Amino acid sequence: MGKKKKGGGKHMLKVIAIDEQLRVIYEDNVHFDKDLPEFKTQGGVYIHGDRLTITSPVLMWVKALDLILEKMKSLGFNFSQVRALSGAGQQHGSVYWKKGSVQILKNPSSELPLHQSLKACFSVSNSPIWMDSSTASQCSALEKAVGGAQHLASITGSRAYERFTGNQIAKIYSQNPEVYMETERISLVSSFAASLFLGAYAPIDYSDGSGMNLLQIWKKVWSVSCLDACAPGLEEKLGCPVPSHSVLGPISPYYSQRYGFSPDCKIVAFTGDNPGEMIKCVRFSENDYISLGTSDTLFLWIQEPTPALEGHILCNPVDSQTYMALLCFKNGSLMRERIRDDCASGSWDEFSKALSSTVAGNNGNLGFYFDVMEITPEAVGIHRFNRDNQKVSDFPKEVEIRALIEGQFMAKRIHAEKLGYKVMPRTRILATGGASHNKKILQVLSDVFNAPVYTIDTANSACLGSAYRAIHGKTMLV
């Protein structure tokens, strides 16, 4: 069993094949800027003149797929052994299929690379992606239409975000209504990639679909009030969403003819890169995942979510009866490094010793450290409070270090609990990223969450998660 992965890694397309023991037997990638220089992207994207609009050329993604499959073929990869295939694509990006394109998608010539057959199939040639922040007016209109930001979060799992697909669709409709009317199907990057393999329009899965401000996350159907606020006739253009482990059908004959795939190879629903990463990290069990990187990111397994104005609730890609919370904190490792430089002479050893020399709870001293405008919550600056809850201008160095680490992790737990997260007896936290190599920092994380912390390797997380889902979907057929 194996799988492909499309559009993720943000600036590249990656492929991983695994066997039934989950061992990686093949991996490779195509780097958009380097391997497809004709598209003239930087980091796989175009940054437009307003600095807010950011897009990627759709045909670059298709050509990258052609390139990676041709490369595998030339290296003798045995496509006939691939039993199931799935993938993950960067969340929130959207692809617009022109009327009549489904016929071309069904019957591309196996003599030609796919990008040549599909070059006239897209009504929007440059896809809006997750980095775009040009839809502020559409966001406020959507929130207003459904009764406010909190009400929108209660329906869709998130307040209105500029990168979310519903708002991007609303912008295209308001600026280019004729282009919108020419569009017969709107895909997410994930369902677009699945469509290429299926030879038909692939449905959007619940998990990636819950990052659009359009899916009613409780009943797993499109919210009529959200659709109506964005554009007319939108439900028909989106198709019906499906569970993340759905088997969509057999691979398109194009791939059997051109590459030698077995006609029995099954396509399992593709999902977004964040849900894909969660699949890889939790391995189908109820673990929570914290990435301690430049930004700190939390993926949490939640039974009964309470959507809030900060953070996101998505449908869980492993278990469609439960949910995943996604929280992002911008002041992550760069903030930790700055305090290390200021208070521990740039040494992690000295930083760790300072952490060990102070007691849990820091004698009531607490700090909030935001060098740049934080996402969760929206705040900036450094704010220190002593045990009497009085604001102070500085702390001794070792107190500063513990205040930073405890403050970061307490904020994570508090914001997680606002979204319905509960620490249970079986709770385990999987940590990754730079700070996960520091045992003293992990000890504070464990203390704050009152749960054991394990470290994991997350190389190619979303890609590998897609391979696991291919196996998961395939075994559900048996």
Sine and cosine of phi, psi and omega as CSV:
sin_phi,cos_phi,sin_psi,cos_psi,sin_omega,cos_omega
0.00,0.00,0.57,-0.82,0.01,-1.00
-0.42,-0.91,-0.11,-0.99,0.02,-1.00
-0.27,-0.96,0.26,-0.97,0.08,-1.00
-0.91,-0.41,0.29,-0.96,0.01,-1.00
-0.65,-0.76,0.71,-0.70,-0.17,-0.99
-0.80,-0.61,0.70,-0.71,0.26,-0.97
0.99,0.17,-0.03,1.00,-0.02,-1.00
-0.99,-0.16,-0.20,-0.98,-0.14,-0.99
0.90,0.43,0.06,1.00,0.06,-1.00
0.88,0.48,-0.79,0.62,-0.08,-1.00
-0.95,-0.33,0.17,0.99,0.03,-1.00
-0.46,-0.89,0.27,-0.96,0.17,-0.99
-0.96,-0.28,0.74,-0.67,-0.02,-1.00
-0.88,-0.47,0.46,-0.89,0.12,-0.99
-0.74,-0.67,0.66,-0.75,0.12,-0.99
-0.70,-0.72,0.70,-0.72,0.17,-0.99
-0.90,-0.43,0.68,-0.73,0.03,-1.00
-0.79,-0.61,0.37,-0.93,0.07,-1.00
-0.99,-0.12,-0.08,-1.00,-0.09,-1.00
-0.92,0.39,-0.31,0.95,0.06,-1.00
-1.00,-0.01,0.22,0.98,0.00,-1.00
0.91,0.41,0.35,0.94,0.06,-1.00
-1.00,0.09,0.68,-0.73,0.04,-1.00
-0.96,0.27,0.83,-0.55,0.00,-1.00
-0.94,-0.35,-0.23,0.97,0.04,-1.00
-0.36,-0.93,0.67,-0.75,0.18,-0.98
-0.49,-0.87,0.51,-0.86,-0.02,-1.00
-0.27,-0.96,0.10,-0.99,0.06,-1.00
-0.44,-0.90,0.32,-0.95,0.16,-0.99
-0.87,-0.50,0.83,-0.56,-0.03,-1.00
-1.00,-0.03,0.86,-0.51,-0.14,-0.99
-0.84,0.54,-0.78,0.62,-0.08,-1.00
-0.91,0.41,-0.71,0.71,-0.15,-0.99
-0.98,0.19,-0.71,0.71,-0.12,-0.99
-1.00,0.02,-0.28,0.96,0.02,-1.00
-0.77,-0.64,0.86,0.51,-0.13,-0.99
-0.90,0.43,-0.34,0.94,-0.04,-1.00
-0.89,0.45,-0.34,0.94,0.00,-1.00
-1.00,0.08,-0.21,0.98,0.09,-1.00
0.83,0.56,0.64,0.77,0.05,-1.00
-1.00,0.05,0.33,-0.94,0.16,-0.99
-0.86,-0.52,0.90,-0.43,-0.11,-0.99
0.91,0.41,0.44,0.90,0.02,-1.00
0.98,0.19,0.17,0.99,-0.09,-1.00
-0.68,-0.73,0.25,-0.97,0.21,-0.98
-0.94,-0.34,0.80,-0.60,0.12,-0.99
-0.98,-0.17,0.89,-0.46,-0.12,-0.99
-0.99,0.17,0.12,-0.99,-0.11,-0.99
-0.85,0.52,-0.52,0.85,-0.02,-1.00
-0.98,0.20,-0.07,1.00,-0.01,-1.00
0.91,0.41,-0.04,1.00,0.00,-1.00
-0.97,-0.22,-0.59,0.81,-0.03,-1.00
-0.99,0.11,0.85,-0.53,-0.02,-1.00
-0.73,-0.69,0.80,-0.59,-0.11,-0.99
-0.70,-0.71,0.20,-0.98,0.14,-0.99
-0.75,-0.66,0.60,-0.80,0.02,-1.00
-0.95,0.30,0.81,-0.59,-0.06,-1.00
-0.87,0.50,-0.67,0.74,-0.07,-1.00
-0.92,0.40,-0.39,0.92,0.08,-1.00
-0.90,0.44,-0.66,0.75,0.02,-1.00
-0.90,0.44,-0.66,0.75,-0.01,-1.00
-0.91,0.41,-0.69,0.73,-0.03,-1.00
-0.92,0.40,-0.56,0.83,0.05,-1.00
-0.89,0.46,-0.62,0.78,0.04,-1.00
-0.90,0.43,-0.72,0.69,0.07,-1.00
-0.81,0.58,-0.72,0.69,-0.09,-1.00
-0.89,0.46,-0.70,0.71,-0.08,-1.00
-0.95,0.32,-0.58,0.81,0.02,-1.00
-0.94,0.34,-0.64,0.77,0.05,-1.00
-0.89,0.45,-0.63,0.77,0.01,-1.00
-0.90,0.44,-0.70,0.71,0.02,-1.00
-0.88,0.47,-0.67,0.75,0.00,-1.00
-0.88,0.47,-0.69,0.73,-0.03,-1.00
-0.93,0.38,-0.43,0.90,0.02,-1.00
-1.00,0.02,0.04,1.00,0.08,-1.00
0.99,0.11,0.33,0.94,0.03,-1.00
-0.88,0.48,0.70,-0.71,-0.06,-1.00
-1.00,0.00,1.00,0.01,-0.04,-1.00
-0.90,0.43,-0.42,0.91,-0.06,-1.00
-0.91,0.41,-0.29,0.96,0.00,-1.00
-1.00,0.08,-0.16,0.99,-0.07,-1.00
-0.97,0.25,0.89,-0.46,-0.08,-1.00
-1.00,-0.06,-0.52,0.85,-0.01,-1.00
-0.48,-0.88,0.45,-0.89,-0.14,-0.99
-0.59,-0.81,0.71,-0.70,0.07,-1.00
-0.57,-0.82,-0.03,-1.00,-0.05,-1.00
-0.24,-0.97,0.13,-0.99,0.08,-1.00
-0.70,-0.71,0.62,-0.78,0.03,-1.00
-0.81,-0.59,0.39,-0.92,0.00,-1.00
-0.83,0.56,0.75,-0.67,-0.07,-1.00
-0.92,0.39,0.46,-0.89,0.15,-0.99
0.99,0.16,-0.35,0.94,0.03,-1.00
-0.92,0.38,0.45,-0.89,-0.06,-1.00
-0.68,-0.73,0.51,-0.86,-0.04,-1.00
-0.81,-0.59,0.68,-0.74,-0.15,-0.99
-0.89,-0.45,0.95,-0.32,-0.03,-1.00
-1.00,0.05,0.77,-0.64,0.01,-1.00
-0.95,0.30,0.48,-0.88,0.05,-1.00
-0.80,0.60,0.72,-0.70,0.01,-1.00
1.00,0.01,-0.11,0.99,-0.07,-1.00
-0.92,0.39,-0.46,0.89,-0.08,-1.00
-0.88,0.48,-0.51,0.86,0.02,-1.00
-0.92,0.40,-0.64,0.77,0.01,-1.00
-0.94,0.35,-0.65,0.76,0.01,-1.00
-0.88,0.47,-0.59,0.81,-0.01,-1.00
-0.94,0.34,-0.59,0.81,-0.15,-0.99
-0.77,-0.64,0.81,0.58,0.05,-1.00
-0.95,0.32,0.46,-0.89,0.02,-1.00
-0.95,0.30,0.80,-0.60,0.00,-1.00
-0.94,0.33,-0.14,0.99,0.06,-1.00
-0.98,0.21,-0.32,0.95,-0.12,-0.99
-0.92,-0.39,0.51,-0.86,0.21,-0.98
-0.89,0.46,0.50,-0.87,-0.15,-0.99
-0.86,0.51,-0.60,0.80,-0.08,-1.00
-0.89,0.45,-0.45,0.89,0.02,-1.00
-0.96,0.29,-0.61,0.79,0.03,-1.00
-0.93,0.36,-0.56,0.83,-0.15,-0.99
-0.99,-0.11,0.07,1.00,-0.20,-0.98
-0.89,0.46,-0.39,0.92,0.00,-1.00
-0.97,-0.25,0.31,0.95,-0.15,-0.99
-1.00,-0.04,-0.07,1.00,-0.15,-0.99
-0.89,-0.45,0.80,-0.60,0.00,-1.00
-0.97,0.23,-0.38,0.93,0.10,-0.99
-0.85,-0.52,0.90,-0.44,-0.12,-0.99
-0.99,0.15,-0.44,0.90,0.03,-1.00
-0.90,-0.43,0.91,-0.41,-0.12,-0.99
-0.98,0.20,0.73,-0.69,0.18,-0.98
-0.89,0.45,0.65,-0.76,-0.03,-1.00
-0.79,-0.62,-0.04,-1.00,-0.13,-0.99
-0.87,0.49,-0.38,0.92,-0.03,-1.00
-0.99,0.15,-0.19,0.98,-0.08,-1.00
-0.93,0.37,0.67,-0.74,0.05,-1.00
-0.68,-0.73,0.67,0.74,-0.12,-0.99
-0.97,-0.23,0.21,0.98,-0.16,-0.99
-0.90,-0.44,0.55,0.84,-0.05,-1.00
-0.84,0.55,-0.68,0.74,-0.05,-1.00
-0.93,0.38,-0.60,0.80,0.04,-1.00
-0.92,0.39,-0.59,0.81,0.03,-1.00
-0.89,0.46,-0.73,0.68,-0.03,-1.00
-0.92,0.38,-0.57,0.82,0.03,-1.00
-0.91,0.42,-0.65,0.76,0.00,-1.00
-0.91,0.41,-0.72,0.69,0.01,-1.00
-0.87,0.49,-0.68,0.74,0.00,-1.00
-0.89,0.46,-0.66,0.75,-0.07,-1.00
-0.90,0.43,-0.51,0.86,-0.07,-1.00
-0.96,-0.26,0.13,0.99,0.09,-1.00
0.99,-0.13,0.40,0.91,0.12,-0.99
0.93,-0.37,0.24,-0.97,-0.09,-1.00
-0.89,0.46,-0.71,0.71,-0.03,-1.00
-0.91,0.40,-0.59,0.80,0.01,-1.00
-0.92,0.39,-0.63,0.78,0.06,-1.00
-0.89,0.46,-0.68,0.73,0.04,-1.00
-0.88,0.47,-0.61,0.79,0.00,-1.00
-0.91,0.40,-0.48,0.88,0.02,-1.00
-0.99,0.10,-0.77,0.63,-0.23,-0.97
-0.95,-0.30,-0.09,1.00,0.00,-1.00
1.00,-0.07,-0.22,0.98,0.00,-1.00
-0.51,-0.86,0.52,-0.85,0.21,-0.98
-0.92,0.40,0.04,-1.00,-0.04,-1.00
-0.95,0.32,0.78,-0.63,0.07,-1.00
-0.86,-0.51,0.60,-0.80,-0.11,-0.99
-0.88,0.47,-0.54,0.84,-0.03,-1.00
-0.99,0.16,-0.26,0.96,-0.11,-0.99
-0.93,0.38,0.57,-0.82,-0.25,-0.97
-0.90,0.43,-0.60,0.80,0.00,-1.00
-0.83,0.55,-0.67,0.74,-0.03,-1.00
-0.95,0.31,-0.54,0.84,0.07,-1.00
-0.92,0.38,-0.64,0.76,0.05,-1.00
-0.90,0.44,-0.69,0.73,0.00,-1.00
-0.86,0.51,-0.62,0.78,0.02,-1.00
-0.91,0.42,-0.72,0.69,0.00,-1.00
-0.88,0.47,-0.67,0.74,0.00,-1.00
-0.89,0.45,-0.68,0.73,-0.07,-1.00
-0.95,0.30,-0.56,0.83,-0.06,-1.00
-1.00,0.02,-0.54,0.84,-0.06,-1.00
-0.67,-0.74,0.93,0.38,-0.06,-1.00
-0.85,0.53,-0.53,0.85,-0.02,-1.00
-0.94,0.35,-0.57,0.82,0.06,-1.00
-0.92,0.40,-0.66,0.75,0.03,-1.00
-0.88,0.47,-0.69,0.72,-0.02,-1.00
-0.92,0.39,-0.47,0.89,0.03,-1.00
-0.97,0.23,-0.15,0.99,-0.09,-1.00
-1.00,-0.02,0.81,-0.59,0.02,-1.00
-0.99,-0.14,-0.37,0.93,0.02,-1.00
-0.54,-0.84,0.65,-0.76,0.11,-0.99
-0.92,-0.40,0.84,-0.54,0.04,-1.00
-0.95,-0.31,0.45,-0.89,0.33,-0.94
-0.98,0.20,0.24,-0.97,0.03,-1.00
-0.83,0.56,-0.63,0.77,-0.02,-1.00
-0.91,0.42,-0.77,0.64,-0.05,-1.00
-0.95,0.31,-0.43,0.90,0.12,-0.99
-0.88,0.47,-0.75,0.66,0.00,-1.00
-0.89,0.45,-0.65,0.76,0.05,-1.00
-0.88,0.47,-0.62,0.78,0.00,-1.00
-0.87,0.49,-0.61,0.79,0.00,-1.00
-0.87,0.49,-0.64,0.77,-0.01,-1.00
-0.98,0.18,-0.50,0.87,-0.08,-1.00
-0.99,0.14,-0.43,0.90,-0.09,-1.00
0.95,0.32,0.44,0.90,0.01,-1.00
-0.30,-0.95,0.28,-0.96,0.02,-1.00
-0.93,0.36,0.89,-0.46,0.00,-1.00
-0.99,0.12,0.61,-0.79,0.04,-1.00
-0.94,0.34,0.38,-0.93,0.11,-0.99
-0.98,0.18,0.70,-0.72,0.02,-1.00
-1.00,0.09,0.38,-0.92,-0.07,-1.00
-0.81,0.59,-0.67,0.75,-0.17,-0.99
-0.94,0.34,-0.76,0.65,0.05,-1.00
-0.93,0.35,-0.57,0.82,0.02,-1.00
-0.88,0.47,-0.42,0.91,0.00,-1.00
-0.99,0.15,0.12,0.99,0.14,-0.99
-0.95,-0.30,0.55,0.84,-0.09,-1.00
-0.87,-0.49,-0.15,0.99,-0.19,-0.98
0.89,0.46,0.45,0.89,-0.05,-1.00
-0.77,-0.64,-0.41,0.91,-0.09,-1.00
-1.00,0.02,0.77,-0.64,0.14,-0.99
-0.97,0.23,0.97,-0.25,-0.24,-0.97
-0.95,0.30,-0.28,0.96,-0.04,-1.00
-0.99,0.16,-0.70,0.71,-0.02,-1.00
-0.99,-0.13,-0.10,0.99,0.02,-1.00
0.87,0.49,0.64,0.77,0.09,-1.00
-0.76,-0.65,0.33,-0.94,0.05,-1.00
-0.91,0.42,0.66,-0.75,0.05,-1.00
-0.99,0.17,0.89,-0.46,-0.06,-1.00
-0.87,0.50,-0.66,0.75,-0.05,-1.00
-0.91,0.41,-0.59,0.81,0.02,-1.00
-0.95,0.32,-0.69,0.73,0.03,-1.00
-0.86,0.52,-0.75,0.67,-0.05,-1.00
-0.88,0.47,-0.53,0.85,0.00,-1.00
-0.96,0.29,-0.35,0.94,-0.08,-1.00
-1.00,-0.09,-0.77,0.64,-0.07,-1.00
-0.20,-0.98,0.47,-0.88,-0.01,-1.00
-0.97,0.25,0.49,-0.87,0.08,-1.00
0.89,0.46,0.44,0.90,-0.14,-0.99
-0.97,0.25,-0.55,0.83,-0.06,-1.00
-0.84,0.54,-0.68,0.73,-0.01,-1.00
-0.90,0.44,-0.58,0.81,-0.04,-1.00
-0.97,0.26,-0.34,0.94,-0.04,-1.00
-1.00,-0.06,-0.43,0.90,-0.09,-1.00
0.96,0.30,0.05,-1.00,-0.04,-1.00
-1.00,0.06,0.75,-0.66,0.05,-1.00
-0.94,0.33,0.40,-0.92,-0.06,-1.00
-0.72,-0.70,0.34,-0.94,0.10,-1.00
-0.85,0.52,0.48,-0.88,-0.13,-0.99
-0.92,0.38,-0.35,0.94,-0.01,-1.00
-0.99,-0.17,0.22,0.98,-0.05,-1.00
-0.88,0.47,0.67,-0.74,0.18,-0.98
-1.00,0.04,0.88,-0.47,-0.15,-0.99
-1.00,0.09,-0.40,0.92,-0.02,-1.00
0.57,-0.82,-0.08,-1.00,0.01,-1.00
-0.98,0.19,0.32,-0.95,0.01,-1.00
-0.90,0.43,0.52,-0.86,0.03,-1.00
-0.87,0.49,0.64,-0.77,0.03,-1.00
-0.82,0.57,-0.42,0.91,0.03,-1.00
-0.78,0.62,-0.68,0.73,-0.09,-1.00
-0.97,0.24,-0.48,0.87,0.09,-1.00
-0.93,0.37,-0.69,0.72,-0.06,-1.00
-0.94,0.33,-0.66,0.75,-0.12,-0.99
-1.00,0.05,-0.58,0.82,-0.13,-0.99
-0.86,-0.51,-0.19,0.98,0.03,-1.00
1.00,0.05,0.33,0.94,0.13,-0.99
-0.88,0.47,0.53,-0.85,0.14,-0.99
-0.93,0.37,0.68,-0.74,0.06,-1.00
-0.88,0.47,-0.28,0.96,0.00,-1.00
-1.00,0.06,-0.09,1.00,0.01,-1.00
-0.87,0.48,0.79,-0.61,-0.07,-1.00
-0.99,-0.13,0.60,-0.80,0.10,-0.99
-0.99,-0.15,0.87,-0.49,0.06,-1.00
-0.99,-0.14,0.61,-0.79,-0.07,-1.00
-0.72,0.70,0.70,-0.72,0.11,-0.99
-1.00,0.09,0.41,-0.91,0.03,-1.00
-0.70,-0.71,-0.10,-0.99,-0.01,-1.00
-0.98,0.20,0.25,-0.97,-0.05,-1.00
-0.92,0.38,-0.58,0.81,0.03,-1.00
-0.92,0.40,-0.76,0.65,0.10,-1.00
-0.87,0.50,-0.59,0.81,0.02,-1.00
-0.89,0.46,-0.63,0.77,0.03,-1.00
-0.91,0.42,-0.64,0.77,0.02,-1.00
-0.89,0.46,-0.65,0.76,0.00,-1.00
-0.86,0.51,-0.71,0.71,-0.02,-1.00
-0.90,0.44,-0.63,0.77,-0.15,-0.99
-0.99,0.16,-0.58,0.82,-0.05,-1.00
-1.00,0.02,-0.32,0.95,0.01,-1.00
0.76,0.65,0.71,0.70,0.10,-0.99
0.93,0.38,0.39,0.92,0.12,-0.99
-0.74,-0.68,0.32,-0.95,-0.23,-0.97
-0.99,0.13,0.93,0.37,0.09,-1.00
-0.98,-0.19,0.36,-0.93,0.14,-0.99
-0.96,-0.28,0.46,-0.89,-0.14,-0.99
-0.76,-0.65,0.78,-0.63,0.02,-1.00
-0.81,-0.59,0.85,-0.52,0.06,-1.00
-0.98,-0.20,0.88,-0.48,-0.05,-1.00
-0.98,-0.21,0.97,0.23,-0.05,-1.00
-0.90,-0.44,-0.41,-0.91,0.04,-1.00
-0.79,0.61,-0.75,0.67,0.27,-0.96
-0.97,-0.26,0.61,-0.79,0.10,-1.00
-1.00,0.01,0.79,-0.62,-0.03,-1.00
-0.84,-0.54,0.69,-0.73,0.05,-1.00
-0.89,-0.46,0.74,-0.67,0.22,-0.97
-0.91,-0.42,0.87,-0.49,-0.09,-1.00
-0.84,-0.54,0.65,-0.76,0.00,-1.00
-1.00,0.04,0.88,-0.47,-0.12,-0.99
-0.80,-0.60,0.74,-0.67,0.02,-1.00
-0.99,0.13,-0.73,0.68,-0.09,-1.00
-0.79,-0.62,1.00,0.07,-0.10,-1.00
-0.96,0.27,0.45,-0.89,0.14,-0.99
-0.79,-0.61,1.00,0.03,-0.08,-1.00
-0.81,0.59,0.62,-0.78,-0.06,-1.00
-0.77,-0.63,0.01,-1.00,-0.02,-1.00
-0.96,0.27,-0.34,0.94,0.06,-1.00
-0.90,-0.43,0.63,-0.78,-0.03,-1.00
1.00,0.07,0.10,-1.00,-0.07,-1.00
-0.74,-0.67,0.60,-0.80,0.20,-0.98
-0.94,-0.33,0.84,-0.54,0.05,-1.00
-0.89,-0.45,0.41,-0.91,0.13,-0.99
-0.92,0.39,0.68,-0.73,-0.07,-1.00
-0.94,0.35,0.81,-0.59,-0.06,-1.00
-0.96,0.28,-0.27,0.96,-0.03,-1.00
-1.00,-0.05,-0.62,0.79,-0.08,-1.00
-0.68,-0.73,0.97,-0.26,-0.15,-0.99
-0.95,0.30,-0.04,1.00,0.11,-0.99
-1.00,0.08,-0.24,0.97,-0.02,-1.00
-0.88,-0.48,-0.11,-0.99,-0.14,-0.99
-0.73,-0.68,0.30,-0.95,0.19,-0.98
-0.85,-0.52,0.68,-0.73,0.11,-0.99
-0.99,-0.14,0.61,-0.79,0.07,-1.00
-0.83,-0.56,0.85,-0.53,0.04,-1.00
-0.82,-0.57,0.69,-0.72,0.00,-1.00
-0.82,-0.57,0.73,-0.68,0.00,-1.00
-0.85,-0.53,0.89,-0.45,-0.14,-0.99
-0.95,0.32,-0.57,0.82,-0.05,-1.00
-1.00,0.07,0.98,0.21,-0.05,-1.00
-0.97,-0.24,-0.93,-0.37,-0.14,-0.99
-0.91,0.41,-0.51,0.86,-0.02,-1.00
-0.91,0.42,-0.58,0.81,0.04,-1.00
-0.93,0.36,-0.67,0.74,0.03,-1.00
-0.89,0.45,-0.63,0.78,0.01,-1.00
-0.92,0.38,-0.59,0.80,0.00,-1.00
-0.91,0.41,-0.69,0.73,0.01,-1.00
-0.93,0.37,-0.57,0.82,0.09,-1.00
-0.87,0.50,-0.70,0.71,-0.01,-1.00
-0.92,0.40,-0.65,0.76,-0.05,-1.00
-0.96,0.29,-0.59,0.81,-0.20,-0.98
-0.91,-0.42,-0.17,0.99,-0.07,-1.00
-0.68,-0.73,0.52,0.86,0.06,-1.00
0.77,0.64,0.54,0.84,0.04,-1.00
0.96,0.29,0.20,0.98,-0.09,-1.00
-0.94,-0.33,0.82,-0.57,0.06,-1.00
-0.92,0.38,-0.52,0.86,0.04,-1.00
-0.88,0.47,-0.72,0.69,0.01,-1.00
-0.91,0.42,-0.63,0.77,0.05,-1.00
-0.85,0.53,-0.73,0.68,-0.02,-1.00
-0.90,0.43,-0.65,0.76,0.02,-1.00
-0.89,0.46,-0.64,0.77,0.02,-1.00
-0.90,0.44,-0.65,0.76,0.04,-1.00
-0.87,0.49,-0.70,0.72,-0.03,-1.00
-0.92,0.39,-0.47,0.88,-0.09,-1.00
-0.99,0.16,-0.13,0.99,-0.02,-1.00
-0.92,-0.38,0.40,-0.91,-0.09,-1.00
-1.00,-0.02,0.46,-0.89,0.08,-1.00
-0.84,0.55,0.71,-0.70,-0.07,-1.00
1.00,-0.07,-0.28,0.96,0.14,-0.99
0.83,0.56,0.53,0.85,-0.01,-1.00
0.80,0.60,0.52,0.85,0.07,-1.00
1.00,0.04,-0.04,1.00,0.03,-1.00
-0.99,0.14,0.71,-0.71,-0.14,-0.99
-0.64,-0.77,0.59,-0.81,0.02,-1.00
-0.64,-0.77,0.46,-0.89,0.12,-0.99
-0.86,-0.51,0.83,-0.56,-0.17,-0.99
-0.84,-0.54,0.97,-0.26,-0.02,-1.00
-0.77,-0.64,1.00,-0.10,0.06,-1.00
-0.93,0.37,-0.61,0.79,0.03,-1.00
-0.88,-0.47,0.30,-0.95,-0.03,-1.00
-0.82,0.57,0.87,-0.49,-0.06,-1.00
-0.97,0.23,0.44,-0.90,0.09,-1.00
-1.00,0.08,-0.71,0.70,-0.07,-1.00
-0.79,-0.62,0.99,-0.16,-0.07,1.00
-1.00,0.08,0.08,-1.00,0.03,-1.00
-0.98,0.20,1.00,-0.07,-0.07,-1.00
-0.42,-0.91,0.34,-0.94,0.01,-1.00
-0.59,-0.80,0.37,-0.93,0.05,-1.00
0.98,-0.21,0.15,-0.99,0.02,-1.00
-0.93,-0.36,0.79,-0.61,-0.11,-0.99
-0.77,-0.63,0.90,-0.43,-0.04,-1.00
-0.92,-0.39,0.64,-0.77,0.01,-1.00
-0.73,-0.68,0.69,-0.72,0.02,-1.00
-1.00,0.04,-0.08,-1.00,-0.09,-1.00
-0.89,0.45,-0.36,0.93,0.03,-1.00
-1.00,-0.07,0.23,0.97,0.04,-1.00
0.91,0.41,0.42,0.91,0.06,-1.00
-0.99,-0.11,0.63,-0.78,0.01,-1.00
-0.96,0.30,0.73,-0.68,0.02,-1.00
-0.81,-0.59,0.34,-0.94,-0.12,-0.99
-1.00,0.01,-0.38,0.92,0.03,-1.00
-0.40,-0.91,0.23,-0.97,0.05,-1.00
-0.80,-0.60,0.43,-0.90,0.25,-0.97
-0.83,0.55,0.44,-0.90,-0.16,-0.99
-0.82,0.57,-0.73,0.68,-0.07,-1.00
-0.93,0.36,-0.51,0.86,0.06,-1.00
-0.94,0.35,-0.65,0.76,0.04,-1.00
-0.85,0.52,-0.72,0.70,-0.05,-1.00
-0.89,0.46,-0.73,0.68,0.01,-1.00
-0.93,0.37,-0.60,0.80,0.01,-1.00
-0.87,0.49,-0.66,0.75,0.02,-1.00
-0.88,0.47,-0.81,0.58,-0.12,-0.99
-0.92,0.38,-0.72,0.70,0.02,-1.00
-0.90,0.44,-0.65,0.76,-0.02,-1.00
-0.89,0.46,-0.68,0.73,0.02,-1.00
-0.88,0.48,-0.72,0.69,-0.09,-1.00
-0.97,0.24,-0.55,0.83,0.06,-1.00
-0.91,0.41,-0.63,0.77,0.04,-1.00
-0.87,0.50,-0.66,0.75,0.01,-1.00
-0.88,0.48,-0.71,0.70,-0.03,-1.00
-0.92,0.39,-0.68,0.73,-0.03,-1.00
-0.89,0.46,-0.72,0.69,0.01,-1.00
-0.92,0.39,-0.57,0.82,0.05,-1.00
-0.90,0.43,-0.67,0.74,-0.02,-1.00
-0.93,0.38,-0.50,0.87,0.09,-1.00
-0.88,0.48,-0.49,0.87,-0.02,-1.00
-1.00,0.01,0.07,1.00,0.05,-1.00
0.98,-0.20,0.15,0.99,-0.01,-1.00
-0.96,0.28,0.67,-0.74,0.07,-1.00
-0.75,-0.66,0.71,-0.70,0.12,-0.99
-0.98,0.18,0.87,-0.49,-0.05,-1.00
-0.96,-0.29,0.22,-0.98,0.02,-1.00
-0.84,0.55,-0.51,0.86,-0.04,-1.00
-1.00,-0.05,0.04,1.00,-0.06,-1.00
-0.86,0.51,0.75,-0.66,0.15,-0.99
-0.75,-0.66,0.61,-0.79,0.01,-1.00
-0.93,-0.38,0.78,-0.63,0.07,-1.00
-0.98,-0.21,0.84,-0.55,-0.06,-1.00
-0.92,-0.40,0.59,-0.81,0.06,-1.00
-0.60,-0.80,0.06,-1.00,0.00,-1.00
1.00,-0.07,0.12,-0.99,-0.12,-0.99
-0.79,0.61,-0.74,0.67,-0.08,-1.00
-0.94,0.34,-0.25,0.97,-0.02,-1.00
-0.95,0.31,-0.16,0.99,0.05,-1.00
-1.00,0.08,-0.13,0.99,-0.07,-1.00
-0.98,-0.20,0.95,-0.32,-0.10,-0.99
-0.89,0.45,-0.55,0.84,-0.03,-1.00
-0.94,0.35,-0.62,0.78,0.06,-1.00
-0.91,0.42,-0.68,0.74,0.01,-1.00
-0.90,0.43,-0.53,0.85,0.03,-1.00
-0.90,0.44,-0.64,0.77,0.04,-1.00
-0.91,0.42,-0.67,0.74,0.06,-1.00
-0.84,0.54,-0.71,0.70,0.01,-1.00
-0.89,0.45,-0.67,0.74,0.01,-1.00
-0.89,0.45,-0.72,0.70,-0.08,-1.00
-0.92,0.40,-0.66,0.75,-0.03,-1.00
-1.00,0.01,-0.13,0.99,-0.01,-1.00
0.79,0.61,0.73,0.68,-0.05,-1.00
-0.49,-0.87,0.47,-0.88,0.06,-1.00
-0.93,0.37,0.58,-0.81,-0.01,-1.00
-0.89,-0.46,0.76,-0.65,0.07,-1.00
-0.87,-0.49,0.46,-0.89,0.08,-1.00
-0.97,-0.25,0.53,-0.85,0.00,-1.00
-0.69,-0.72,0.39,-0.92,0.10,-1.00
-1.00,0.04,0.80,-0.61,-0.04,-1.00
-0.89,-0.46,0.47,0.88,0.06,-1.00
-0.84,0.54,0.76,-0.65,0.03,-1.00
0.80,0.59,0.66,0.75,-0.14,-0.99
-0.80,0.60,-0.83,0.56,-0.10,-1.00
-0.91,0.42,-0.60,0.80,-0.01,-1.00
-0.90,0.43,-0.73,0.69,0.01,-1.00
-0.93,0.37,-0.61,0.80,0.07,-1.00
-0.84,0.54,-0.59,0.80,0.03,-1.00
-0.91,0.42,-0.63,0.78,0.02,-1.00
-0.91,0.42,-0.66,0.75,0.05,-1.00
-0.88,0.48,-0.63,0.78,-0.03,-1.00
-0.93,0.36,-0.52,0.85,0.07,-1.00
-0.87,0.50,-0.70,0.71,0.03,-1.00
-0.91,0.40,-0.69,0.72,0.00,-1.00
-0.84,0.55,-0.76,0.64,0.00,-1.00
-0.88,0.47,-0.66,0.75,-0.03,-1.00
-0.91,0.42,-0.69,0.72,-0.04,-1.00
-0.92,0.38,-0.43,0.90,0.02,-1.00
-0.95,0.31,-0.23,0.97,0.06,-1.00
-0.99,0.15,-0.41,0.91,-0.15,-0.99
-0.96,0.29,0.00,0.00,0.00,0.00
